[in-house]
Amino acid sequence: MKKVKIYVTLRESVLDPQGSAVKGSLHTMGYNEVADVRIGKYLELLIEPSERDIDGIVKEMSEKLLANTVIEDYRYEVEEAN
């Protein structure tokens, strides 16, 4: 069995109002070292072994459902599940 970790983030060119709000709150709390905040999604999938290529499966799922590729980027890591 494989564990797939998928990270979905807004593209750099897309405004992130939620990230801006968190940055403002952190500055209010005194964490002025924080230069920028971008909010995203993290997903973990357990995938059963199959004949299909795992990279192809993950890319297909990400582009069809998990990420809006017009405004979001994604990356993933595949590892053995324990």
HUGI-V872205 format. One record per helix or strand of 3 or more residues. SS is the DSSP state (H for helix, E for strand). FROM is the first residue (numbers start at 1). TO is the last residue. If there is no record, write none. Layout:
BEGIN
SS/FROM/TO ; SS/FROM/TO
END
This chain:
BEGIN
E/2/10 ; H/17/28 ; E/40/47 ; H/54/66 ; E/72/80
END
